[in-house]
Amino acid sequence: MSIVTQSPRPEHKLDEVKKSIGKTVSKIEFGETPDLRSEELCIHFTDGSILLIGCGSNAVNVANDHKFSWKEFTTDLITYWK
């Protein structure tokens, strides 16, 4: 049973994540980005590669349309096991 019901938009993001299949994880970093507006997950692999998973948003577009500052927005990553 799949937990995901649709492909990501744009679909090439899935290709990037699939590059991690078969790799061995050596270290995990997880926390706030330097601007303190979002969080990022950094997965380090034993071959020296790093997969970064961060947040994106349309906060600037929404803020411009509704006359408030994009700086009022924050994002985070929610982790859970299934």
C-alpha positions in Angstrom: 0.0 0.0 0.0 1.4 3.4 -1.0 1.3 6.3 1.4 1.8 8.8 -1.5 -1.1 9.3 -3.9 0.4 11.6 -6.5 3.9 12.4 -8.0 5.7 15.5 -6.7 5.4 18.7 -8.8 7.7 19.0 -10.7 8.2 15.3 -11.1 12.1 15.5 -11.5 12.3 15.9 -7.7 11.5 12.2 -7.4 14.4 11.4 -9.6 16.7 13.3 -7.3 15.5 11.4 -4.2 15.7 8.0 -6.0 19.5 8.5 -6.3 19.7 7.6 -2.6 18.4 4.1 -3.2 21.0 1.5 -2.2 23.3 4.1 -0.5 24.4 3.7 3.1 23.6 6.6 5.5 26.6 7.8 7.6 25.2 10.8 9.3 22.0 12.9 9.7 21.7 16.6 10.4 18.4 18.2 11.0 17.6 21.7 12.2 16.9 25.3 11.4 18.4 27.1 8.4 20.6 30.1 9.0 17.8 32.5 8.3 15.6 30.7 11.0 12.6 30.7 8.6 12.6 26.9 7.8 14.2 23.6 8.6 16.4 21.4 6.5 17.2 17.7 6.7 20.8 16.7 5.5 21.4 13.0 4.9 25.1 12.2 4.5 26.1 9.0 2.7 29.2 6.9 3.0 30.2 7.7 -0.6 30.5 11.4 0.4 27.2 12.6 -1.2 24.6 14.5 0.7 20.9 14.7 0.1 19.3 17.9 1.3 15.6 18.1 2.0 14.3 21.5 2.6 11.0 23.5 2.5 9.7 25.5 -0.3 6.8 27.9 -0.2 4.9 30.5 -2.1 4.9 32.9 0.8 6.2 35.8 -1.2 3.4 35.4 -3.8 0.7 35.1 -1.1 2.1 38.0 0.9 2.2 40.3 -2.1 -1.4 39.4 -3.0 -2.7 40.0 0.6 -0.5 42.9 1.7 1.5 41.5 4.5 5.2 40.6 4.8 6.5 37.2 3.7 8.7 37.4 6.8 5.7 36.5 8.8 5.8 33.0 7.3 7.8 30.1 8.7 8.1 26.5 7.5 9.2 23.3 9.1 9.6 19.6 8.3 7.4 17.1 10.1 8.9 13.7 10.8 7.1 10.4 11.5 7.4 6.7 11.0 4.8 4.5 9.2 
